[in-house]
Every structure is written in structure tokens, then in C-alpha cells.
Amino acid sequence: MNEQQIKEIVASVLAGAGQGQAGVLTGIPIEASARHVHLNAQSFAALFGQGELKQVRALSQPGEFLSEQRVSIATPKGMLENIAVLGPLRKATQVELSLTDCRTLGIEAPLRLSGDLTGAAEVTLIGPAGVFQAKQSTIVAKHHVHMSPKDAAKFCVKDGDLVSVRAQTARPVVFEQVVVRVRENFTLAMHIDFDEANACMLHTQRAVQHTQPEQAIIADKVITETRAKELCALGAAVCLHKGTIITPSAKDIFSQHKSEVIFK
């Protein structure tokens, strides 16, 4: 064990002293995203001419906002009107629809994380100043969870991990293969589309019970009593690297909570 690891263990013990379960995340907000469009400078100019996006209200993620601008989405087989435009402008034009929306338009859009437009479908955007042919722009957004690095550490996950999330609603649903997205300025929130929200009867913003890593291995070198309490609070089996040290008091915690400890 090197000096840096020892410092990390000491810091962990000091941070948890006297706190018990305080600070342990047991739920996250869940938000339903309606169909919307992200524009770049080129598509904005074509649709609205000069000017800029005018903010109506801020969204949950810092810096993002709902604008007062609206567009229509058209294909040879259908049209959707009064579609929200979100800001700020991006590098690429991106249209996010539900599967139901895609069927209305008669298109097949791939399931992708926001920002991944590989194989994205084509639609026509119509604004007050003109028309923009949005090639390779349209996706069905894959459900995901935004987290700060601090949140990710408490949930024992990292950027890109896949987790299972149980929505605590009148019609409980477990969402699988939910992508964890970690960034310093992210606010904790899970995003799903309206099809998914209707499936679990999510009428308003709610909290999910927990997020369970799928085969995620805890990177800690030493598991202390405080850390064991955090891991048990997540309600999942604890997966550790072989050779991880578990203190006697931590073992007692795992035993009390009947938490399964797996070494890989």
C-alpha cells in the first residue's frame, strides 16, 4: 500500500466520522423529456434568420434552457408542430423524438445517446424564416442519468457505466442499461422520454428508489465501516476487486444488512 492510498483511506475515515448514513444518496430525480430540437448556428439562421435563442426558463442541467422559439418537423408521411427548441446552440443539429413520434412521421430513428448521431434519421425543420433539411439528425434518446463526480462516487459508478433503475410510481418499472453520464457541472437527474414516462405512469417529477450498477466493481482498496454503510444503502450486491481489504467493522455492517459481497 503506497502513501497516496493511505492518505485516501484516512481522508475517507475523517469524512465519514460521526455522519452515519448522512450524505448517502438513496434516490434521484427522474424527468420526462418531451420531443425537442437542438440547433446549430447554420440551422438557426436558416429557420429564424438573425437573432438568438431567447430563454424562457432554465432546465435542470446548468446552462441549458427552454427557448421561446418553436419549429415544425416534417417528413413525406407526417408532421409535428410547435416543437420546443432548447438552448444553447450546439455544434450539430439534433432532433430527439419518442418512438411514437417516429411512427407518426413514418421514420426509423436509432436509439442513441445525445450527441451520437450515427445512423440518425433525416427530417425537415420548418421555422418562421425558412426551411432546413436536417440530415442525419434525428434519434430516440437513450435513457441516462446525469451525475457530478461526487454523486458518482457515492453511487460507486463512473462515466459510461450501465445501471438498472427502479421507478417508484403507481406502475413500478425497472429501467435497465441506463447510461451514467458524469461531468463536473451536472445536476443529479435521470432523463427518460414520454413513451417511457407513460409506461411507468410518471405524471410528475419523482424520485427513483435506487440505482444498481450492472457488474460494476468498486474500486476502493480498503472498505471501512462508513464505506460499507454507503454501499449497503444502495441495496445491491457489493462487487470488489480481489485483494480488497474489508475492515472487521465493515464486515459486521455487511453481515447486519445481509449484503452479498462478491470478489472479481
JORA-V685657 format. One line per field, one symbol per residue. ss: DSSP state (H for helix, E for strand, - for the rest). A space follows every 10 residues. Layout:
ss: ???
This chain:
ss: --HHHHHHHH HHHHHH---- -------EEE EEE--EEE-- HHHHHHHH-- ----EEEE-- ----EEEEEE EEEEE--EEE EEEEEEE--- ---EEE--HH HHHHH----- EE-------- EEEEEE---- EEEEEEEEEE E--EEEE-HH HHHHH----- -EEEEEE--- --EEEEEEEE EE------EE EEEHHHHHH- -----EEEEE EEE----E-- -EE-HHHHHH HHH----EEE ----EE-HHH HHHHHH---- EEE-
